[in-house]
């Protein structure tokens, strides 16, 4: 049984441990103004007064290790480029910072980029961070009589509006032949939902990790459906500000190459990494391991299949009215940088 601990701290661990599979041959959305990547250290480039602004969600985790070891500072410093770290709580404010040229790189789930693209904000998705199969789910209490999505009809389902879980919930309902009105939607933030879930005030909860792992490991809940079982993905991506990528394509490649080196450190030193993450937030290491099993970080080109899934999500959000115009998501995907970084 997992001991009681601060839920907000646990949430931060997920954000930190996860920054967030496909073919390596998709250059969708390059656009005519995109500069081809020539090198991760172009000796002819001018970097006078250039500072790379990297966004992170919370403190610690893999990026905390990277900051401690100065991996990014050393890599960019060889070119005379400075590094600035900026902390955020979620994806939407990262998008806002990119819009005002105050942020160059950020990792986030699949919903904020869709809203940003529909709003005409210029950015590129340059790699995939999570495959999106298990990091979002619908959970029910362990003793719940609910056995299928169809059983949710007439039930109280908690969800955070605008989140990946919100998109997941309604796509899953649609697949099961249920209308939006067939459930009683309870709009709550996760820290508000937890006590309601434990007390039985809600029948089900559409949510992301660490709340999935928290409740399943503690015996309070079980997974009714997730992305893998329903074929509804909730991937995460790395984004770059378009103007930055157009001006400094080789620095985008260098960012991804350095991030991959950090990710490889974690993969090759799992026990040390997971213990570090657990100690940072004073939570059980089993919880960290559970989160990692559901949301193992990747850094790969975005496949045609994932782009198609993202398009389905965008189309669905347009139908729901959460975005005001139809978009072609392929326009913002650009795999050239990650392909160069992984050579």
N, C-alpha and C positions, 0 to 999 in steps of 0.2 A: 504494500500500500504506500502511495506517495504521501509524505507528510504535508501538512498545511503550510503554505507559503504565500507570499504576496503575488497576486495574479498579474499586477501590472509589471512587476519584475520579470515574471515568466514570459509575458508577451514581448518584452524587450529582448529577451534571449532569442526568441524566434526571429525577430527582426534583425538581430545582429548575426546570428549563426547562419541565417539564409540571406544571401546578399539581395537571392531568389532567391525527344531525341530525333536528331534529324540528319538529313544528308548535308554534305559539305559543299553543295554546288548550287546555291540559290543566291542570285544577286538582285532580288526583287527590290524595286523602289530606289535604284541608284540615282535616277534623275539626271538631267543634262548638266546640272551645275555641280555634281559630285566630282571631286578630284580623285583619280585613281591612286591607290596606295603604292608608293614606290619603295619605301624603306621605313623602318621604325626609328631610324636615326639619320635623317637626311642632312648631310653636312652642309648643304647649300641653303638650308632654311634659316630664316632670321627669327630669333626668339627674344628679341629685346623686350624686356618688361612683360613677358608672358607668364601668367600664373594659371595653373590648372586647378580648377575648383571642383573638388570631388564631394559628392553628397553621400552621407551615411544616415541610417535610421537608428538613432541611439548610440550608445557608447559600447566599446568592447567588441567581443566576437572576433571574426577573422580580420575585419578592418582594424580592430583594436590591436591585434598582433602586428598587422602590417605597419601601423603607425608607430608602434613601439620599436620595430626593427628598421623603420625608415626605408622600407622597400621602394615605395613610390618616390619618396624624396631623393633617394640615391639614383634611381633610374632616370628620372626627369632632370635631376641636378647635373648629370653628365652633359646635358644639352644646354645648361644654363636656365632651365625652366623651374620656377618655384611651384610648390604644391600647397594648396589651402584646403583644409577639411571643414565641411559645413554639416551640422547635425539637424536632422528633421525627424518628425514623428511618423510620417506616412508619405505616400506617393504624390497626392494632389499638391501639397505645398512645394514639393520638389519641382513639379511642372511649372508652378508659378514662378519659382526662382529662375528656371531656365528661360521663361518668357521675358524676364527683365534682365537677362544676361548675367545673372548672379550665380549661375551653376552650369557646369559643363558636363558632368557625368553623374548618372544616378541609376540605381537598380530598384525595380518596383514590379507589382503585379500587372495583370493584363487589362484591368479596367481603366486606370488613369490615362494610359496612352490612347485608348479609344476616345475618351472624352476630350483629350487634348487635340487629337487629330480633327475631331468634329468641330472644335472651336477654332481651327486654323492655326494652331501653334506649330512651329517648325522644329522638328527633332528627327532623329533617326534611331531605330532600334538596331543595335549592333551585335548583340549576342543573346542567347537564351540562358537563363539562370536556374530555372526549375522546369521540370517536365510537366508539372501541373496535375499529375494523376492522383496524388493522395494528400495534398496539402490543404484541400477544402473538402468538407463532408457535411452530411446531415447526421446528427447523432440523436439518440433517444435514450431515456433511462434504461438501466440494465433489466429492470423488471417490466418494461413497457410491453403491452400487447401488440404494438405496431410492428409489423413484419415486412411491410413493403411500402413503396411510395404511394400506392393506391390507398393504403390505410391512413394516410395523412388527411384525407377528406374530412372536413369539419373540425380538424384539430388546430390547436394553437401552436404556431411555429414561430420561434424567435429568429430574427435576422437583422443585420445591420444594413440599412439601405445604402445603395451605391457601392457596396463592397463586392469582392469576388464571390463571396458566399451568396449574395443577393442574386447575382447573375446565375450562379450554379443552381440555386433553389428553383428558380422559375423555369430554367431550361429543363430541369429534371421533371418538374411537374407537367410541363408541356409534353414531354416524351411519354409520360404515363397517362396522358389523355385527360389531365385535370386542368381546369381553368384557374386563373389567379384567384377568383372569388371562392374557390372550393376550400381554401384554408383560411384560418384566422391569423393574419399576419401581425406579429407583435414586433414593432421596431424598437430595438434596444442595442446599446453598445455591449460588447462582450462582458465587461466588468459588471454591468447591470444584469446581464442575462444569467450569469453563473448561479447566484442565489435563487433565481426563479426556476432554473433548471433543476437544482437540487431539491427544491421544495415542491416540485410538481406543478408549479403555476403555468408552465409551458409544457407541451407534449413532445416537442422536438426542437432542435436548434441547428440552423445552418451556420457553419462557422469554419474558421481556419485553425491551423495549429498555432500556438501550443495548446489551445483549448481542447482539440481532439485528443491529443496525447494525455493531457492532464486528466480528463474524465475517463478515458479508457483504462489508463494505468491505475487509477485510483478505484476503479470498479463502480464509478458513478454513472457511466454511460457506455454505449456501444455504437458502432458505426452502422447506420442504416444504408447509406449510399455514399460513395465517393467518386472522384473523377474516373478512376479505373473501372469501377463496376458499371458506371452509367455512360461512359464514353464522352464525358463533358470535361474538357481540360481547363485548368486555371493556371497557365504558365506564368513565369516571371521573366523579365527581360532587363538588359542593360541598355540605357539610352544615352545619347550624346546630343548636345545642342547643335543644330544643323550648321550654323555659321562657324562654330568652332571646328567642326569636321571638315568643312569646305576650306577653311584657312590653314588647318594643321592636320591633314589626314594621317601623317606619320605619327603624330602624337596620340591619335586615337588607337592606332595599332600598338603603340608602346604601352598605353594604358591597359589594353586587353592582355598583352603579353605579361605585364607585371602582375595583373590580377590572376592570370593563370598560374604563375609561379607561386603566388600566395595560396591559391586553391590546392596546388600540388603539395605544398607543405602540410596543409590540413589533412589531405588524403593519406600522406605518408607518415603522419604523426597523430593518428586519431585519438589515442588514449590521452596524450598530452593536450591536444586541442580541446577535447571534450571536457577534460578535468578543468582546464583553464576557463571554459565557458561556464561550467557549473560553479566554480569558485567565485567568478566575477559577480554572480547574482545570488550566491548562497542557496542554490537549489540542488536537488538530487541529480547525480550524473545520469541516472536511468532516464530522467525526463529529457535531458539533452540528447541522449542516444535515441530516444523515441522520436523526437523532433527530426533528428537527422535521417532516421529511417523513412520518414514520410516526406522530407523535404531536403534531400541530398543535393548540394549545389553542383551545377554543371556550368560550362562555359563553352558553348558550341554554336555553330551556325544554325540559324532557324530554318527548319525544314518546310517544304511545301505543305506538308500535313498540318504543321502547327500554324502556319499562316492561314490555311483554310479554316482551321478551328477558330482563329482570331476573327476571321471574316464572319463566320457564323455568329460569334458573340456580338460583333458590331451590328450585324443585321437584326439580331434579337433585341439589342438595346434600342435600336431605332423603332422597332415595333412596340416596345414598352413605352417609348417616349422619353427615355432618359438622355438620348442625344437627339438633336433637332434636324440632322441631315444624314443622308446615307454617305458612307465613305468607302474607299477602296484601301484596305489596310496594307496591301502590298506596297503602296507608295512610300511607306515609312520604313520598310525593312531593307537593310543594306548589309549583306554578309561579307563584303570585300575585306573589311578590317579584321574580323575574327579569322577569316581564312588565311590572311597574311600573318596574323599573330601566332597561329598554331603551326605554321610551317616549320 
